[in-house]
Amino acid sequence: MSIGSEFKAFAGALRADFLAAMSGSFSVPFAAVSVFADQKYQPLIWAFLAYSALIYAAFRLWRTQHLQVQALGMRLAREEVFRRNVDVGEAVAFLSLGVWGKRFSDVDAGGAEARSRASEALEAFLQGAADGDFPVWGKRGRSAIWEDIPAKFWLSHQIGWSSLLGMQPATERRKSSVDIDSLLVASKGYSFLMTSREAVERRAERDHSHR
């Protein structure tokens, strides 16, 4: 669309809103004032109405476009697609060590201090999953299909430490869980857990900037 046609569309929309304001409920207060005001103030009242109606019409156009942009931004955020490309054990190791290519068992083997950092990293991972900052996929039972695990699932489940040490990270129920609704999200646990490297890095960068 050319600039000329765009301006014509803008002028038409502005004119429609302006006329609606001049003849609609927006003009009622001005009409009421004009009934009781002296005749010499009538031109001033109607001029102020026209000016106010023009500002109001421009605001309505801006607000409509602003809300559309906001809605589009929210839709794009919801539709953002992350790739399933990293094992959860490696992702937790990354949150602990800050480098990729390490296994969770590498962190666990580093002694008490390293295991403490690994525990903190695991909690950070679970919090990120519960916040919906990054997706987690898993397989249920003997299924060969990856499923996107709902964020609410993590309110009542966690990832087993021993499963992270092996090659099949799997979920288990939290012993302190009392949220019945979240327990019903999935009747069985998930194994072979995977996530998105890009999403984990984004969450890690955000957490680091907030420290």
N, C-alpha and C positions, 0 to 999 in steps of 0.2 A: 504494500500500500504506500502511495506517494505521500509526501508531506502535505500537499494540497488536499488530498482526500482525507487524510487524518485530521487536518484542521477543520475541514468541513464537518466531519463526524463529531469532533469536539464541540464546535459551535452549535450544531444541532442539538446535542445532548444538553449543553449549557442553556440554550434557549428554552428547551422543554422544561427543565427544572426551574428556570427563572419565572416562566409564565405560571407554572404550577404554584410557586411560592407567592406570586403577586395576586393570584385569584383564590388561593386555598386558605387553609386554616392559619398559615403563617402570617397572613395579612389581617387577621381578625383583630389583634390588639391595636394595630395602627388605625383600623376603621373605627374602633371604639373610641380611641383618643380624638380622632377627627370630629366625632359627633359633638364632643363637649368643648373642643378647642375653638378659639377665635378664628374667624375667617382668614385673617392675615397669616395664620400659621399653617393653613392647609397645604400650600405648595411645599413648605418645608417638611411637613409630615409625610407627604407622598414621595418626596424626593428621598427622604431617609428610608422609606419602605423599599423603594427601588434599589437603593444602595445595599440595604440589608439583604434583600432577596437575591441580589447578584452574588454577594459573599456566601450566602447560604447555599445557593445553587452550586457554586464552585466547590464548597466544602463537601457537598453530597457527592459530587463527581470524584473528588479526591478520596473520600472515605470508601466509596464503592471499589475503586481501583486498589486501595490499600488493603481492604479485606480480601480481595481476590489474590493479591500477592502473598498475603499471610497464609491463606488457605493452600495456595500452590506450594509454598515453602514447607508447610506441615505435611502435605501429601508426598512431596519428594523425600522428606526425612523418613516418613514411614515406609516408602518404597525403596529406600536405599538397600542395595543388594551386596551382601558380603559373601566371599567365597569360603567354602569349607575346605581348608587347606593346611590345618595344623592339629596335631594331637594335643589334647588338653594337658597331658603331662608335660609336654614341651612348653606349652603356653604358661603354665604355672612356674616352671623353671625359669622362663624368661622374666616373669614378674619378680622373681627372687634375685636373679643374677644380672639381668639387664642385657643378656646376649641370647641369641637364638642358637639352636643346634645342640642344646644340653637336654638330658633326660631328667625327670624328677628324681630318679635314683642317684644321679650325680650330686644333686643338692643334698639329699638325705644322707649321703655318705660323708658329708663334710663336717660332721660333729654336731654338738648340741647347739651351738650358735647358728650354724647353717640350717639345722632343722627348725629352729625358732623362726628364722627368716622365711623358710619354706611354708611354715604354718601361717604366717602373716600373708604370704603371697596367695596361698590357697583361699584364705578368707576374702582377700581382695578380689580374687577371681570369681568367687561365689557371689559377692556383692555386686560385681559388674554384671553377672548373668541375671541376678534378681532385678537389677535396675533396668535391664533391657539394653545396656550399652553395647553388648555384643551377643551374637547368637551362640547356642551350643546345640550340637546335633548328637544323636545317639541311636543305637539299635535296641529294640525290645525283644527279649527272648531269643529265639533262633531266627528272627527276621533278618533279611539281608537289606532292608530298606532303612535309610537314614531318616530320622524324624527330627524336626525342629522342636526342641524342648521348650515349652512355655516358660516365661520368666517366673510365673507364680509357682511353678514346680519347686523352685529353689527355696521357697519359704519353709518347706517341710522336708527337704532333702539336701544332701551334701554329697561330696565325692569321697569315696573310701580311700584312706591313706595307703592301705596295702595294695589296692588296685592301681594306684598311681605308680607304685614301685614296679609293677609288672607292665605288661604291654597292652592291657585292656582296662583303661580307666572306667570305673563304673559308679553309679549312684547308690546311695543308701539313705534310709530315712534318718532324720535327726531324732535323737532320743528324747529331746526336750520339746519336740513339735506337738502343738495342741491345735493347730489350724486345720479343722476338718475339711473346709473347702479346698485347701491346697492339697490335702491328701488324696482328694478325688480327681485331681488333674490327670494323674496317670496311675493305673492300678498296678503296674509293674515298673521296676527300675530300668535304667538304660545302661548300656555298656558301649565299649568302643567309642568313647566320647571324643568329639572333635569340635573345633571352633574356628574362628577367622583370625588369621595373623594380623591383618590390617586393623580389625576392630580392637584387638587386645593392645596393639601399639598405641592406638588413639586414646584408649582409656588410661594407659600407663603415662602417656604424655600429659594428659589432663590432671591426673593425680599428682604428678611431679610438679606441675606449675602451681598447684594449690598449696604446696608445702611451704 
